[in-house]
Amino acid sequence: MKKILFILILAVLGTAAASAQTIYSCKYKSDANVKVYVSQYKSDADLVVYKCSYKSDAQGNKGLWFFTDYKSDAKVKIFFTEYKSEADIVIYYSQYKSDAGWKNSQKRYKFD
């Protein structure tokens, strides 16, 4: 019984770690999973993003992003576009962690 419980706990912890939003910013569009445009207006955004200082703070698909220096450490590789029309998703950076979240949940799958 204890062994089964231990395995379940490890599975849950592994799933939580796998869903962390670690992001790598690519130099080339072809290297990216998702093309992103940064809006100056929150009302234009599909996703409001808060940049976390620590990887452990970037849990789930909630707009809490931790930018990693290495492509291999990232769950999602993004490319920042110059034009909104080229982007798969429009984001807005917030100064407040509580603002982070999806405004257009139909595009959420791109970060799962």
N, CA, C and O atoms as CSV, one atom per row, in Angstrom:
chain,resi,resn,atom,element,x,y,z
A,1,MET,N,N,0.828,-1.199,0.000
A,1,MET,CA,C,0.000,0.000,0.000
A,1,MET,C,C,0.870,1.261,0.000
A,1,MET,O,O,0.598,2.212,-0.732
A,2,LYS,N,N,1.918,1.258,0.828
A,2,LYS,CA,C,2.800,2.421,0.894
A,2,LYS,C,C,3.530,2.628,-0.428
A,2,LYS,O,O,3.776,3.759,-0.846
A,3,LYS,N,N,3.873,1.518,-1.079
A,3,LYS,CA,C,4.578,1.609,-2.355
A,3,LYS,C,C,3.687,2.237,-3.427
A,3,LYS,O,O,4.155,3.053,-4.221
A,4,ILE,N,N,2.425,1.867,-3.451
A,4,ILE,CA,C,1.484,2.435,-4.423
A,4,ILE,C,C,1.290,3.924,-4.163
A,4,ILE,O,O,1.281,4.722,-5.100
A,5,LEU,N,N,1.138,4.299,-2.902
A,5,LEU,CA,C,0.980,5.705,-2.533
A,5,LEU,C,C,2.206,6.511,-2.948
A,5,LEU,O,O,2.079,7.625,-3.455
A,6,PHE,N,N,3.384,5.953,-2.735
A,6,PHE,CA,C,4.629,6.616,-3.110
A,6,PHE,C,C,4.691,6.834,-4.625
A,6,PHE,O,O,5.093,7.904,-5.081
A,7,ILE,N,N,4.301,5.842,-5.390
A,7,ILE,CA,C,4.303,5.946,-6.852
A,7,ILE,C,C,3.311,7.006,-7.319
A,7,ILE,O,O,3.603,7.771,-8.238
A,8,LEU,N,N,2.143,7.051,-6.690
A,8,LEU,CA,C,1.150,8.066,-7.045
A,8,LEU,C,C,1.662,9.476,-6.757
A,8,LEU,O,O,1.449,10.390,-7.553
A,9,ILE,N,N,2.319,9.648,-5.650
A,9,ILE,CA,C,2.867,10.956,-5.284
A,9,ILE,C,C,3.929,11.384,-6.295
A,9,ILE,O,O,3.961,12.542,-6.713
A,10,LEU,N,N,4.783,10.463,-6.681
A,10,LEU,CA,C,5.807,10.776,-7.683
A,10,LEU,C,C,5.177,11.150,-9.027
A,10,LEU,O,O,5.653,12.060,-9.706
A,11,ALA,N,N,4.125,10.458,-9.401
A,11,ALA,CA,C,3.442,10.753,-10.667
A,11,ALA,C,C,2.830,12.150,-10.650
A,11,ALA,O,O,2.923,12.880,-11.637
A,12,VAL,N,N,2.212,12.521,-9.546
A,12,VAL,CA,C,1.596,13.845,-9.422
A,12,VAL,C,C,2.673,14.931,-9.445
A,12,VAL,O,O,2.501,15.947,-10.118
A,13,LEU,N,N,3.754,14.738,-8.741
A,13,LEU,CA,C,4.832,15.720,-8.730
A,13,LEU,C,C,5.478,15.843,-10.103
A,13,LEU,O,O,5.828,16.945,-10.526
A,14,GLY,N,N,5.635,14.749,-10.787
A,14,GLY,CA,C,6.199,14.766,-12.139
A,14,GLY,C,C,5.308,15.507,-13.100
A,14,GLY,O,O,5.800,16.235,-13.962
A,15,THR,N,N,3.998,15.339,-12.972
A,15,THR,CA,C,3.043,16.045,-13.831
A,15,THR,C,C,3.085,17.537,-13.560
A,15,THR,O,O,3.029,18.334,-14.497
A,16,ALA,N,N,3.182,17.927,-12.317
A,16,ALA,CA,C,3.247,19.351,-11.971
A,16,ALA,C,C,4.504,19.988,-12.539
A,16,ALA,O,O,4.455,21.109,-13.045
A,17,ALA,N,N,5.623,19.293,-12.461
A,17,ALA,CA,C,6.869,19.829,-12.992
A,17,ALA,C,C,6.817,19.933,-14.514
A,17,ALA,O,O,7.368,20.866,-15.098
A,18,ALA,N,N,6.158,18.978,-15.146
A,18,ALA,CA,C,6.080,18.980,-16.608
A,18,ALA,C,C,5.211,20.116,-17.128
A,18,ALA,O,O,5.381,20.536,-18.273
A,19,SER,N,N,4.294,20.621,-16.328
A,19,SER,CA,C,3.395,21.668,-16.791
A,19,SER,C,C,3.910,23.073,-16.481
A,19,SER,O,O,3.226,24.054,-16.772
A,20,ALA,N,N,5.086,23.185,-15.903
A,20,ALA,CA,C,5.651,24.495,-15.618
A,20,ALA,C,C,5.901,25.240,-16.924
A,20,ALA,O,O,6.325,24.638,-17.910
A,21,GLN,N,N,5.647,26.512,-16.937
A,21,GLN,CA,C,5.798,27.308,-18.140
A,21,GLN,C,C,7.214,27.880,-18.240
A,21,GLN,O,O,7.438,29.073,-18.034
A,22,THR,N,N,8.147,27.006,-18.557
A,22,THR,CA,C,9.501,27.446,-18.833
A,22,THR,C,C,9.570,27.775,-20.321
A,22,THR,O,O,9.210,26.958,-21.169
A,23,ILE,N,N,10.032,28.969,-20.619
A,23,ILE,CA,C,9.979,29.517,-21.970
A,23,ILE,C,C,11.390,29.819,-22.459
A,23,ILE,O,O,12.232,30.318,-21.713
A,24,TYR,N,N,11.625,29.505,-23.724
A,24,TYR,CA,C,12.877,29.879,-24.371
A,24,TYR,C,C,12.540,30.763,-25.566
A,24,TYR,O,O,11.682,30.415,-26.378
A,25,SER,N,N,13.202,31.884,-25.671
A,25,SER,CA,C,12.978,32.817,-26.772
A,25,SER,C,C,13.967,32.507,-27.892
A,25,SER,O,O,15.176,32.672,-27.731
A,26,CYS,N,N,13.440,32.057,-29.026
A,26,CYS,CA,C,14.261,31.664,-30.174
A,26,CYS,C,C,14.640,32.873,-31.028
A,26,CYS,O,O,13.912,33.864,-31.085
A,27,LYS,N,N,15.782,32.771,-31.683
A,27,LYS,CA,C,16.218,33.812,-32.610
A,27,LYS,C,C,15.570,33.649,-33.972
A,27,LYS,O,O,15.428,34.614,-34.724
A,28,TYR,N,N,15.176,32.415,-34.286
A,28,TYR,CA,C,14.621,32.119,-35.600
A,28,TYR,C,C,13.205,31.567,-35.488
A,28,TYR,O,O,12.921,30.732,-34.630
A,29,LYS,N,N,12.332,32.037,-36.353
A,29,LYS,CA,C,10.938,31.620,-36.367
A,29,LYS,C,C,10.797,30.109,-36.526
A,29,LYS,O,O,9.915,29.501,-35.921
A,30,SER,N,N,11.650,29.511,-37.326
A,30,SER,CA,C,11.566,28.074,-37.600
A,30,SER,C,C,11.903,27.196,-36.392
A,30,SER,O,O,11.538,26.021,-36.364
A,31,ASP,N,N,12.585,27.747,-35.406
A,31,ASP,CA,C,12.927,26.989,-34.190
A,31,ASP,C,C,11.813,26.989,-33.152
A,31,ASP,O,O,11.862,26.217,-32.194
A,32,ALA,N,N,10.824,27.833,-33.326
A,32,ALA,CA,C,9.795,28.055,-32.301
A,32,ALA,C,C,8.585,27.149,-32.469
A,32,ALA,O,O,8.239,26.736,-33.576
A,33,ASN,N,N,7.943,26.848,-31.325
A,33,ASN,CA,C,6.656,26.150,-31.314
A,33,ASN,C,C,5.508,27.130,-31.511
A,33,ASN,O,O,4.496,26.804,-32.130
A,34,VAL,N,N,5.683,28.348,-30.967
A,34,VAL,CA,C,4.620,29.349,-30.961
A,34,VAL,C,C,5.204,30.712,-31.326
A,34,VAL,O,O,6.253,31.110,-30.819
A,35,LYS,N,N,4.503,31.418,-32.215
A,35,LYS,CA,C,4.891,32.788,-32.564
A,35,LYS,C,C,4.056,33.747,-31.711
A,35,LYS,O,O,2.834,33.624,-31.634
A,36,VAL,N,N,4.738,34.705,-31.072
A,36,VAL,CA,C,4.111,35.583,-30.076
A,36,VAL,C,C,4.293,37.040,-30.457
A,36,VAL,O,O,5.366,37.456,-30.893
A,37,TYR,N,N,3.229,37.807,-30.286
A,37,TYR,CA,C,3.289,39.260,-30.452
A,37,TYR,C,C,3.003,39.893,-29.096
A,37,TYR,O,O,2.074,39.486,-28.399
A,38,VAL,N,N,3.800,40.884,-28.726
A,38,VAL,CA,C,3.615,41.580,-27.455
A,38,VAL,C,C,2.836,42.866,-27.709
A,38,VAL,O,O,3.286,43.750,-28.437
A,39,SER,N,N,1.666,42.951,-27.098
A,39,SER,CA,C,0.804,44.120,-27.243
A,39,SER,C,C,1.074,45.126,-26.126
A,39,SER,O,O,1.479,44.755,-25.024
A,40,GLN,N,N,0.848,46.373,-26.420
A,40,GLN,CA,C,0.960,47.425,-25.406
A,40,GLN,C,C,-0.334,47.567,-24.618
A,40,GLN,O,O,-0.399,48.279,-23.617
A,41,TYR,N,N,-1.374,46.863,-25.099
A,41,TYR,CA,C,-2.684,47.000,-24.481
A,41,TYR,C,C,-3.199,45.656,-23.971
A,41,TYR,O,O,-3.225,44.664,-24.699
A,42,LYS,N,N,-3.597,45.648,-22.737
A,42,LYS,CA,C,-4.120,44.434,-22.108
A,42,LYS,C,C,-5.373,43.933,-22.824
A,42,LYS,O,O,-5.603,42.725,-22.894
A,43,SER,N,N,-6.170,44.829,-23.346
A,43,SER,CA,C,-7.430,44.463,-23.997
A,43,SER,C,C,-7.212,43.692,-25.308
A,43,SER,O,O,-8.116,42.989,-25.759
A,44,ASP,N,N,-6.044,43.811,-25.917
A,44,ASP,CA,C,-5.730,43.091,-27.154
A,44,ASP,C,C,-5.215,41.674,-26.909
A,44,ASP,O,O,-5.162,40.867,-27.837
A,45,ALA,N,N,-4.845,41.370,-25.697
A,45,ALA,CA,C,-4.124,40.138,-25.393
A,45,ALA,C,C,-5.010,38.896,-25.323
A,45,ALA,O,O,-6.152,38.940,-24.865
A,46,ASP,N,N,-4.436,37.782,-25.796
A,46,ASP,CA,C,-5.022,36.460,-25.575
A,46,ASP,C,C,-4.595,35.945,-24.201
A,46,ASP,O,O,-5.318,35.201,-23.538
A,47,LEU,N,N,-3.404,36.366,-23.803
A,47,LEU,CA,C,-2.813,35.904,-22.547
A,47,LEU,C,C,-2.087,37.055,-21.869
A,47,LEU,O,O,-1.291,37.753,-22.498
A,48,VAL,N,N,-2.365,37.251,-20.585
A,48,VAL,CA,C,-1.625,38.227,-19.778
A,48,VAL,C,C,-0.513,37.442,-19.081
A,48,VAL,O,O,-0.771,36.461,-18.383
A,49,VAL,N,N,0.723,37.888,-19.282
A,49,VAL,CA,C,1.898,37.167,-18.804
A,49,VAL,C,C,2.590,37.937,-17.693
A,49,VAL,O,O,2.736,39.158,-17.745
A,50,TYR,N,N,3.007,37.187,-16.691
A,50,TYR,CA,C,3.853,37.727,-15.633
A,50,TYR,C,C,5.179,36.974,-15.688
A,50,TYR,O,O,5.200,35.744,-15.652
A,51,LYS,N,N,6.281,37.712,-15.774
A,51,LYS,CA,C,7.607,37.081,-15.811
A,51,LYS,C,C,8.044,36.751,-14.394
A,51,LYS,O,O,8.185,37.634,-13.549
A,52,CYS,N,N,8.253,35.474,-14.151
A,52,CYS,CA,C,8.684,35.005,-12.831
A,52,CYS,C,C,10.199,35.064,-12.706
A,52,CYS,O,O,10.925,34.874,-13.682
A,53,SER,N,N,10.658,35.326,-11.508
A,53,SER,CA,C,12.091,35.351,-11.236
A,53,SER,C,C,12.645,33.965,-10.966
A,53,SER,O,O,13.841,33.720,-11.120
A,54,TYR,N,N,11.762,33.061,-10.561
A,54,TYR,CA,C,12.177,31.699,-10.210
A,54,TYR,C,C,11.351,30.680,-10.979
A,54,TYR,O,O,10.147,30.849,-11.170
A,55,LYS,N,N,12.015,29.626,-11.413
A,55,LYS,CA,C,11.355,28.566,-12.175
A,55,LYS,C,C,10.207,27.945,-11.382
A,55,LYS,O,O,9.179,27.583,-11.956
A,56,SER,N,N,10.376,27.823,-10.089
A,56,SER,CA,C,9.352,27.203,-9.245
A,56,SER,C,C,8.063,28.021,-9.168
A,56,SER,O,O,7.013,27.484,-8.813
A,57,ASP,N,N,8.132,29.301,-9.492
A,57,ASP,CA,C,6.937,30.158,-9.480
A,57,ASP,C,C,6.093,29.999,-10.739
A,57,ASP,O,O,4.918,30.366,-10.748
A,58,ALA,N,N,6.678,29.460,-11.792
A,58,ALA,CA,C,6.004,29.345,-13.088
A,58,ALA,C,C,5.295,27.998,-13.191
A,58,ALA,O,O,5.735,27.116,-13.929
A,59,GLN,N,N,4.225,27.842,-12.470
A,59,GLN,CA,C,3.487,26.578,-12.437
A,59,GLN,C,C,2.229,26.651,-13.276
A,59,GLN,O,O,1.515,27.654,-13.270
A,60,GLY,N,N,1.970,25.575,-13.994
A,60,GLY,CA,C,0.738,25.466,-14.753
A,60,GLY,C,C,0.719,26.349,-15.987
A,60,GLY,O,O,1.694,27.033,-16.298
A,61,ASN,N,N,-0.386,26.323,-16.669
A,61,ASN,CA,C,-0.575,27.097,-17.893
A,61,ASN,C,C,-1.430,28.313,-17.554
A,61,ASN,O,O,-2.563,28.446,-18.017
A,62,LYS,N,N,-0.859,29.200,-16.735
A,62,LYS,CA,C,-1.608,30.331,-16.195
A,62,LYS,C,C,-1.006,31.685,-16.554
A,62,LYS,O,O,-1.410,32.710,-16.005
A,63,GLY,N,N,-0.041,31.694,-17.473
A,63,GLY,CA,C,0.592,32.955,-17.843
A,63,GLY,C,C,1.737,33.344,-16.938
A,63,GLY,O,O,2.213,34.478,-16.994
A,64,LEU,N,N,2.186,32.425,-16.105
A,64,LEU,CA,C,3.344,32.656,-15.246
A,64,LEU,C,C,4.547,32.043,-15.956
A,64,LEU,O,O,4.723,30.824,-15.952
A,65,TRP,N,N,5.369,32.886,-16.560
A,65,TRP,CA,C,6.462,32.416,-17.400
A,65,TRP,C,C,7.811,32.627,-16.732
A,65,TRP,O,O,8.071,33.659,-16.114
A,66,PHE,N,N,8.660,31.617,-16.877
A,66,PHE,CA,C,10.059,31.728,-16.480
A,66,PHE,C,C,10.891,31.523,-17.742
A,66,PHE,O,O,10.809,30.475,-18.382
A,67,PHE,N,N,11.689,32.524,-18.095
A,67,PHE,CA,C,12.525,32.427,-19.287
A,67,PHE,C,C,13.839,31.744,-18.943
A,67,PHE,O,O,14.556,32.158,-18.032
A,68,THR,N,N,14.136,30.692,-19.688
A,68,THR,CA,C,15.350,29.929,-19.475
A,68,THR,C,C,16.396,30.306,-20.526
A,68,THR,O,O,16.056,30.754,-21.621
A,69,ASP,N,N,17.649,30.122,-20.187
A,69,ASP,CA,C,18.741,30.453,-21.097
A,69,ASP,C,C,19.034,29.329,-22.096
A,69,ASP,O,O,19.742,29.529,-23.083
A,70,TYR,N,N,18.482,28.159,-21.825
A,70,TYR,CA,C,18.776,26.989,-22.653
A,70,TYR,C,C,17.512,26.406,-23.267
A,70,TYR,O,O,16.515,26.185,-22.580
A,71,LYS,N,N,17.568,26.162,-24.571
A,71,LYS,CA,C,16.431,25.615,-25.307
A,71,LYS,C,C,15.998,24.268,-24.729
A,71,LYS,O,O,14.804,23.975,-24.676
A,72,SER,N,N,16.945,23.458,-24.302
A,72,SER,CA,C,16.637,22.119,-23.791
A,72,SER,C,C,15.895,22.146,-22.449
A,72,SER,O,O,15.251,21.162,-22.085
A,73,ASP,N,N,15.977,23.242,-21.724
A,73,ASP,CA,C,15.283,23.377,-20.437
A,73,ASP,C,C,13.842,23.870,-20.586
A,73,ASP,O,O,13.072,23.844,-19.626
A,74,ALA,N,N,13.485,24.311,-21.772
A,74,ALA,CA,C,12.179,24.942,-21.981
A,74,ALA,C,C,11.093,23.940,-22.328
A,74,ALA,O,O,11.336,22.948,-23.014
A,75,LYS,N,N,9.900,24.214,-21.846
A,75,LYS,CA,C,8.723,23.451,-22.243
A,75,LYS,C,C,8.194,23.992,-23.569
A,75,LYS,O,O,7.738,23.229,-24.421
A,76,VAL,N,N,8.257,25.307,-23.738
A,76,VAL,CA,C,7.750,25.960,-24.941
A,76,VAL,C,C,8.832,26.881,-25.505
A,76,VAL,O,O,9.468,27.636,-24.770
A,77,LYS,N,N,9.026,26.804,-26.813
A,77,LYS,CA,C,9.966,27.676,-27.503
A,77,LYS,C,C,9.148,28.693,-28.304
A,77,LYS,O,O,8.304,28.325,-29.123
A,78,ILE,N,N,9.415,29.977,-28.052
A,78,ILE,CA,C,8.628,31.024,-28.707
A,78,ILE,C,C,9.519,31.914,-29.565
A,78,ILE,O,O,10.731,32.009,-29.367
A,79,PHE,N,N,8.873,32.556,-30.516
A,79,PHE,CA,C,9.531,33.554,-31.359
A,79,PHE,C,C,8.678,34.812,-31.300
A,79,PHE,O,O,7.468,34.756,-31.519
A,80,PHE,N,N,9.303,35.940,-31.005
A,80,PHE,CA,C,8.579,37.204,-30.934
A,80,PHE,C,C,8.492,37.818,-32.334
A,80,PHE,O,O,9.511,38.083,-32.973
A,81,THR,N,N,7.270,38.035,-32.792
A,81,THR,CA,C,7.055,38.612,-34.111
A,81,THR,C,C,6.989,40.138,-34.023
A,81,THR,O,O,6.715,40.710,-32.968
A,82,GLU,N,N,7.243,40.759,-35.139
A,82,GLU,CA,C,7.179,42.213,-35.216
A,82,GLU,C,C,5.753,42.687,-35.471
A,82,GLU,O,O,5.373,43.800,-35.107
A,83,TYR,N,N,4.971,41.808,-36.109
A,83,TYR,CA,C,3.606,42.175,-36.486
A,83,TYR,C,C,2.582,41.233,-35.863
A,83,TYR,O,O,2.795,40.022,-35.798
A,84,LYS,N,N,1.495,41.790,-35.415
A,84,LYS,CA,C,0.413,41.035,-34.783
A,84,LYS,C,C,-0.153,39.970,-35.726
A,84,LYS,O,O,-0.514,38.879,-35.283
A,85,SER,N,N,-0.231,40.280,-37.008
A,85,SER,CA,C,-0.815,39.359,-37.986
A,85,SER,C,C,0.013,38.083,-38.178
A,85,SER,O,O,-0.513,37.078,-38.657
A,86,GLU,N,N,1.291,38.109,-37.814
A,86,GLU,CA,C,2.155,36.931,-37.936
A,86,GLU,C,C,2.072,36.004,-36.729
A,86,GLU,O,O,2.556,34.873,-36.784
A,87,ALA,N,N,1.476,36.461,-35.658
A,87,ALA,CA,C,1.518,35.747,-34.380
A,87,ALA,C,C,0.427,34.702,-34.241
A,87,ALA,O,O,-0.675,34.843,-34.771
A,88,ASP,N,N,0.768,33.644,-33.507
A,88,ASP,CA,C,-0.216,32.636,-33.105
A,88,ASP,C,C,-0.996,33.123,-31.892
A,88,ASP,O,O,-2.163,32.780,-31.700
A,89,ILE,N,N,-0.323,33.932,-31.080
A,89,ILE,CA,C,-0.914,34.397,-29.832
A,89,ILE,C,C,-0.417,35.810,-29.514
A,89,ILE,O,O,0.726,36.156,-29.811
A,90,VAL,N,N,-1.278,36.610,-28.913
A,90,VAL,CA,C,-0.939,37.975,-28.502
A,90,VAL,C,C,-0.861,37.990,-26.980
A,90,VAL,O,O,-1.780,37.547,-26.292
A,91,ILE,N,N,0.251,38.506,-26.470
A,91,ILE,CA,C,0.415,38.582,-25.016
A,91,ILE,C,C,0.570,40.031,-24.576
A,91,ILE,O,O,0.883,40.922,-25.366
A,92,TYR,N,N,0.339,40.224,-23.293
A,92,TYR,CA,C,0.561,41.516,-22.639
A,92,TYR,C,C,1.325,41.219,-21.356
A,92,TYR,O,O,0.915,40.359,-20.576
A,93,TYR,N,N,2.430,41.921,-21.132
A,93,TYR,CA,C,3.199,41.734,-19.898
A,93,TYR,C,C,2.612,42.587,-18.786
A,93,TYR,O,O,2.404,43.789,-18.944
A,94,SER,N,N,2.352,41.940,-17.663
A,94,SER,CA,C,1.842,42.644,-16.495
A,94,SER,C,C,2.922,42.731,-15.421
A,94,SER,O,O,3.793,41.865,-15.330
A,95,GLN,N,N,2.856,43.763,-14.627
A,95,GLN,CA,C,3.771,43.920,-13.499
A,95,GLN,C,C,3.288,43.131,-12.285
A,95,GLN,O,O,4.013,42.973,-11.302
A,96,TYR,N,N,2.060,42.644,-12.370
A,96,TYR,CA,C,1.447,41.996,-11.213
A,96,TYR,C,C,1.134,40.527,-11.500
A,96,TYR,O,O,0.509,40.195,-12.508
A,97,LYS,N,N,1.571,39.679,-10.615
A,97,LYS,CA,C,1.356,38.235,-10.752
A,97,LYS,C,C,-0.131,37.892,-10.778
A,97,LYS,O,O,-0.543,36.964,-11.474
A,98,SER,N,N,-0.918,38.622,-10.038
A,98,SER,CA,C,-2.354,38.352,-9.948
A,98,SER,C,C,-3.103,38.639,-11.254
A,98,SER,O,O,-4.216,38.147,-11.441
A,99,ASP,N,N,-2.519,39.417,-12.148
A,99,ASP,CA,C,-3.141,39.722,-13.445
A,99,ASP,C,C,-2.975,38.598,-14.460
A,99,ASP,O,O,-3.727,38.525,-15.432
A,100,ALA,N,N,-2.006,37.731,-14.244
A,100,ALA,CA,C,-1.666,36.698,-15.220
A,100,ALA,C,C,-2.838,35.752,-15.445
A,100,ALA,O,O,-3.541,35.364,-14.512
A,101,GLY,N,N,-3.025,35.393,-16.715
A,101,GLY,CA,C,-4.074,34.432,-17.035
A,101,GLY,C,C,-4.561,34.576,-18.467
A,101,GLY,O,O,-4.231,35.530,-19.172
A,102,TRP,N,N,-5.350,33.604,-18.864
A,102,TRP,CA,C,-5.876,33.556,-20.229
A,102,TRP,C,C,-7.107,34.439,-20.375
A,102,TRP,O,O,-8.006,34.421,-19.534
A,103,LYS,N,N,-7.132,35.202,-21.444
A,103,LYS,CA,C,-8.309,35.985,-21.799
A,103,LYS,C,C,-9.035,35.326,-22.965
A,103,LYS,O,O,-10.234,35.525,-23.156
A,104,ASN,N,N,-8.288,34.533,-23.748
A,104,ASN,CA,C,-8.852,33.771,-24.860
A,104,ASN,C,C,-8.428,32.314,-24.669
A,104,ASN,O,O,-7.385,31.894,-25.171
A,105,SER,N,N,-9.222,31.568,-23.961
A,105,SER,CA,C,-8.848,30.197,-23.592
A,105,SER,C,C,-8.819,29.232,-24.781
A,105,SER,O,O,-8.336,28.109,-24.640
A,106,GLN,N,N,-9.326,29.645,-25.949
A,106,GLN,CA,C,-9.280,28.789,-27.129
A,106,GLN,C,C,-7.845,28.571,-27.617
A,106,GLN,O,O,-7.575,27.597,-28.320
A,107,LYS,N,N,-6.942,29.451,-27.258
A,107,LYS,CA,C,-5.546,29.333,-27.685
A,107,LYS,C,C,-4.668,28.693,-26.614
A,107,LYS,O,O,-3.460,28.554,-26.804
A,108,ARG,N,N,-5.249,28.315,-25.528
A,108,ARG,CA,C,-4.533,27.736,-24.396
A,108,ARG,C,C,-3.756,26.475,-24.766
A,108,ARG,O,O,-2.687,26.220,-24.211
A,109,TYR,N,N,-4.286,25.690,-25.696
A,109,TYR,CA,C,-3.684,24.417,-26.075
A,109,TYR,C,C,-2.258,24.594,-26.631
A,109,TYR,O,O,-1.472,23.648,-26.590
A,110,LYS,N,N,-1.918,25.754,-27.136
A,110,LYS,CA,C,-0.607,25.991,-27.706
A,110,LYS,C,C,0.509,25.898,-26.658
A,110,LYS,O,O,1.679,25.723,-27.000
A,111,PHE,N,N,0.135,26.016,-25.389
A,111,PHE,CA,C,1.117,25.968,-24.312
A,111,PHE,C,C,0.955,24.741,-23.413
A,111,PHE,O,O,1.582,24.670,-22.355
A,112,ASP,N,N,0.144,23.794,-23.806
A,112,ASP,CA,C,-0.035,22.559,-23.023
A,112,ASP,C,C,0.971,21.509,-23.410
A,112,ASP,O,O,0.963,20.411,-22.852
